[in-house]
Amino acid sequence: MKNRLAEIAFHRRKILAIIEAQRIEIADISKRLEKPMQVFDAGVNTVSFIKRHPTLMIGSLTAVLTFFRHGVPGLSYLVPPILQFTFSRLLSASSSKDEKLPDLDSMN
């Protein structure tokens, strides 16, 4: 019986040594992957931002392309449409909040 228990204890120590070696190996691998995972995370966040704000991205791209083609004077052509769009969105949003919707019973 003691021989069997000694065998089990020896086997257990051997397995624990293997486990410890695997933990060290996984820690090394995770340290090597930390920087690429940060870059990947930044990329995912960028794509998510672009999906949430497509108008901002298109407007920025338009401004950059206009600047490269016409320089600073070319950007002055973009200001009136941008202001018109912004104010029309603000006014439509504020007027829709003030409007009261009719009741369903009064419509029939």
Protein Blocks (a to p, Z undefined) as FASTA:
>chain_A
ZZmmmmmmmmmmmmmmmmmmmmmmmmmmmmmmmmmmmmmmmmmmmmmmmmmmmmlmmmmm
mmmmmmmmnommlmmmmmmmmmmmmmmmmmmmmmmmmpccddfklmZZ
